[in-house]
Amino acid sequence: MLSRLSRAGLRALSQARPGQNSVPSRSHEVEAISTSMIRVGRNLFCSSSNATTGDSSNKPEDKISVTFVDKDGEEKLVKVPIGMSMLEAAHENDIELEGACEGSLACSTCHVIVTDVNYYNKLEDPVDEENDMLDLAFGLTETSRLGCQVIASPELDGIRLALPAATRNFAVDGYVAKSH
């Protein structure tokens, strides 16, 4: 796919006039190419390109449903893009999940509890650094994880995450984390 796109782009570039910034398509696969052309000897190089192919899918970003349950038992259902951490999802949706170390595995303030063991078993095993931080977490359970390490994937659609009643943090009581 990429090589076919590259060949189509190079073909279009080789037929472009010098100084031309936009090259019309000669193939139904390439709609547009914006480039800065550089000629070195007999070779033509482009420093950047932006092409849209006819066979790529332009579907909206896939998301999964995640329910966060706060310390008071109130639930909030959010849509989380595939590949996003639960810490990032919480911050984007004004859910009080602190994340003092900003996801660098240096604290336990994004501790979450996976409420269903079946979902917990779908997660990759925690690395040693995560286990070390979980040992410091308040209210640790058998299905505890750090929110920064739980990454949205299709098999996690419908997961429920409970937030513990407190965290162990050096911040002053009443501190509210802000999204970065």
C-alpha positions in Angstrom: 0.0 0.0 0.0 2.6 2.5 1.0 4.9 1.7 -1.8 2.0 2.1 -4.3 1.2 5.4 -2.8 4.8 6.5 -2.9 5.1 5.5 -6.5 2.0 7.5 -7.4 3.3 10.5 -5.5 6.7 10.3 -7.1 5.1 10.0 -10.5 3.1 13.1 -9.8 6.1 15.0 -8.5 8.3 14.1 -11.4 5.7 15.7 -13.7 5.3 18.8 -11.7 6.7 22.1 -12.8 9.5 23.7 -10.7 8.1 25.9 -7.9 4.6 24.3 -8.1 3.4 23.6 -4.5 0.3 21.5 -5.2 0.4 18.6 -7.6 -2.9 17.4 -9.2 -3.5 13.7 -9.0 -2.8 11.4 -11.9 -4.2 8.4 -10.0 -7.5 7.8 -8.3 -5.6 6.7 -5.2 -4.0 10.1 -4.5 -6.2 13.1 -4.1 -3.7 15.7 -3.2 0.0 16.1 -2.4 1.4 19.2 -0.7 5.1 19.3 -0.8 8.3 21.3 -0.7 10.4 19.9 -3.5 14.2 19.8 -3.3 16.4 18.8 -6.2 19.8 17.3 -5.4 21.6 16.5 -8.6 19.2 14.5 -10.8 17.1 13.3 -7.9 13.9 15.0 -6.7 13.1 14.7 -3.0 10.1 16.0 -1.1 10.4 17.2 2.4 6.8 16.6 3.3 3.6 15.3 1.8 0.0 15.0 2.7 -1.9 12.5 0.7 -5.4 11.0 1.0 -5.7 7.6 -0.6 -8.9 6.2 -2.1 -8.7 2.9 -0.3 -8.1 4.2 3.2 -11.1 4.3 5.6 -12.1 7.7 6.9 -14.1 6.3 9.7 -14.3 8.2 13.0 -11.9 7.3 15.7 -13.0 4.0 17.5 -14.0 4.4 21.1 -15.0 2.2 24.0 -17.4 2.7 26.8 -15.9 3.1 30.3 -17.8 3.6 33.5 -16.0 5.4 36.3 -17.5 4.9 39.8 -16.4 7.6 42.3 -15.9 7.2 46.0 -19.5 8.1 46.6 -20.8 5.5 44.3 -21.8 7.9 41.5 -21.2 6.6 38.0 -20.1 8.4 34.9 -20.1 6.7 31.5 -17.5 8.1 29.1 -16.4 7.2 25.6 -12.6 6.6 25.5 -10.6 6.5 22.2 -8.7 3.3 21.6 -5.1 3.8 22.8 -5.8 6.4 25.5 -5.0 5.6 29.1 -7.8 5.7 31.7 -5.9 8.5 33.5 -6.0 10.7 30.4 -9.7 9.8 29.9 -10.5 10.7 33.5 -8.8 14.1 33.1 -10.6 14.8 29.8 -13.9 14.1 31.4 -13.5 15.9 34.7 -13.2 12.7 36.8 -11.3 13.1 40.0 -8.4 10.8 39.3 -5.3 12.6 40.3 -2.2 11.2 38.5 0.3 13.4 40.4 3.3 12.0 38.4 1.5 12.5 35.1 1.6 8.8 34.2 5.4 8.2 34.7 4.9 5.3 37.1 6.3 7.3 40.0 3.2 7.4 42.3 -0.1 5.6 43.0 -2.5 8.5 42.8 -4.2 7.1 39.7 -5.1 3.9 41.4 -8.3 2.3 40.0 -10.1 -0.9 40.9 -11.4 -3.0 38.0 -14.8 -4.1 39.3 -15.1 -7.2 37.1 -12.4 -9.9 37.3 -13.1 -10.9 33.7 -12.0 -7.4 32.5 -9.1 -7.5 34.8 -7.9 -10.7 33.2 -8.0 -9.1 29.8 -5.4 -6.5 30.8 -1.7 -7.1 30.2 0.1 -8.1 33.4 1.5 -5.1 35.3 5.2 -4.4 35.0 7.4 -4.5 38.1 7.3 -0.6 38.4 3.5 -0.6 38.4 3.5 -3.4 41.1 5.9 -1.3 43.2 3.6 1.7 43.0 0.5 -0.3 43.7 2.1 -1.5 46.9 1.8 2.1 48.1 -1.8 2.6 47.0 -4.6 3.2 49.5 -7.3 0.5 49.5 -5.4 -2.0 47.3 -7.4 -4.9 46.0 -6.7 -8.0 43.9 -8.0 -6.1 40.8 -6.2 -2.9 41.5 -4.3 -1.2 38.6 -2.8 2.2 37.9 -5.1 4.2 35.6 -2.1 5.4 33.6 -1.3 1.8 32.7 -4.8 0.7 31.7 -5.0 1.5 28.0 -8.3 1.5 26.1 -8.6 -1.5 23.7 -11.7 -3.0 22.0 -11.8 -6.0 24.4 -12.2 -3.5 27.3 -15.4 -2.0 26.0 -17.8 -1.8 28.9 -15.2 -1.9 31.7 -16.1 -0.4 35.1 -13.4 1.3 37.2 -14.0 2.2 40.8 -12.0 5.1 42.3 -10.7 4.4 45.9 -11.9 6.6 48.7 -8.5 8.3 49.1 -5.0 8.4 47.7 -1.6 8.6 49.3 -0.2 11.9 48.0 1.9 14.7 49.4 -0.5 17.4 48.2 -2.4 19.4 50.7 -5.9 18.0 51.5 -8.5 19.4 49.2 -6.1 19.6 46.3 -7.8 19.0 42.9 -5.7 17.7 40.1 -5.8 19.7 36.8 -5.7 18.2 33.4 -2.4 18.9 31.5 
